[in-house]
Every structure is written in structure tokens, then in C-alpha cells.
Amino acid sequence: MASEIELKLALAPSGPDTLPRHPSLATLEPQVSQLGNTYYDTPEGALEAARSALRLRRDGQHLLQTVKTRGHGGGGLSSRGEWEWPISGPGLDIAGLAEIPPMAALGEATLARLEPRFSTDFTRRTWRLTSARADIEVALDCGEIRAGDARVTIRELELELKDGEPSALQALARDLAAGVALRPSDTSKAARGGALLLGRWTLPEGGSPAAWFHRATVALDALADSHDPAWRHQAREAFQQLACLSDDTAKSARWLADALESPDWFDAAFGGHALALARRLSGDAQLG
């Protein structure tokens, strides 16, 4: 098992064009790949209930099977267990799944009922940034999630730590946010696909400062996919709750809540404030 540490960021519509021109990336040639992914679960959603995800990914001629477990973190930064191995296909390697503890715990009967549930297809542009402080993979994904006839857009940036301190991810995100409209995102493609399939989103509970920030972040993820302004209201309320809990975070939380009064809230300034608040909170929420 590998431990994946990454910072997930959602991009505004202008982001995919402005990001490659950022000084940190402009002189580097990205690696470009077309990735097709099918996610599996039982009809009643046993993997989703366990906050695990199972996918088959086709990258050129290669087929990879991946299992990811529940993530911990918040403000876009997460750490989760990951198992990945090549398979011959075309279907799942059930025998290989049964050797992984979180899958084995579900039992043979559950594994036998796994079926395709939704898919994600996107273009990935990848840059590698290496310094004395850290080795970071920067991946820009643009495409869509499909569940039946329903579709939502993928416009996502993942900063994955290959070596070094996790704080280097936040430092890079802060640098990128100076010229690119982006924000923390706590919802994986698998969780977004599940919400699209079921036609509903569920917000995590608030409580601690980190939990309120996580709730606000997920509400903004729901807003991006559903375009329902009620989720913007939910995010604003979560930031207002956060402003009441801690003097250290009150100013930034109030700024973010006020910004959400406008339908044109998503700009570089919003992302900068959200990332600064995420760094101060450093939560341990359970992520999708």
C-alpha cells in the first residue's frame, strides 16, 4: 500500500488557460495523457458507504486497477491509502481485490456484485517541480464525469507530494493562486461521480473550525457541479459559523462569507483567502 498525500484544487473556468502560463510552469513542457476511468461499486453502494473507491483506468495501452481508501485532511490537503496494479482486463481482477484488507473486509459476496457505476474521461497535463524542499507532481485534469445521461465538468488541479514536507504543497498552491483563480476542494472525482449518479449531495457536519471549513468547501464543490445557488448559501453560512468560533480565523472567514454574496465570487482573491485559512486550520476531516 502507498500513502498518497495531495492538495486538490478546483479551478475557475479561466484556470486551465491561465495555469500553464504561470511563471512556475511556463518554461516547462508538460506530459499529456488521455485517461479513461470506470468506477465500480455494488448496486447499493457498499464501497461508497465505506468511503473507498475502485476504478479501472486506461492510459494508452495500459489498464490499471486502483483502490483508494477514506482520506483524512481538509482544505484540499488529504492523505489516503492507495493500491494500484496493472491488469490484463477487460474486467476487474477480483482475486487481486480480495488480497487487499479494505476489500477483503467486505467479503466475497460483496466483491462478486461489483459493477460499473460511472465514468470519468479527461486530459491530464503533468509537470514535475523539484527543489531542495520537495518533489511535487502538478496535474491539471480537464474533462467530464458521466453517470447515465448526466454530466459534470472536471476542471481540477492536483499537487501530489512525491518527496518532502506537505507544507511545500501549500506553499506552491499559494504561489499559483497569485495569478490563477483556484480554491481548495475536498471532494474526489469518485465522490462527485457518486453524487451525480444519485442526484444528491450530503454536507458533512460542522463543529470545530476545521469541520466548518470542510463543510464550506464541500458546499462549494456541490455548487460547482449542481449550479444550485442554495449551496452557495450553505457555504456562506459555514464561513459565518467559522467566523464566530475563532479570533485567529474570524477575519478571513468573514471575508469569504461576504465574497459569497456575489455570484462572481470565484476569483484569485477568493482562492488566496481560502488557502490562507486552510493553512491555519489544518483539519483532520474525513474526506470523500
PyMOL commands that set and color helices and strands:
alter all, ss='L'
color gray80, all
select helices_A, chain A and resi 15-21+46-49+94-97+101-104+108-111+167-177+189-198+209-226+229-245+247-259+268-281
alter helices_A, ss='H'
color red, helices_A
select strands_A, chain A and resi 2-11+31-41+53-59+62-68+71-74+77-86+115-130+134-147+150-164+182-184+285-287
alter strands_A, ss='S'
color yellow, strands_A
deselect
rebuild
show_as cartoon
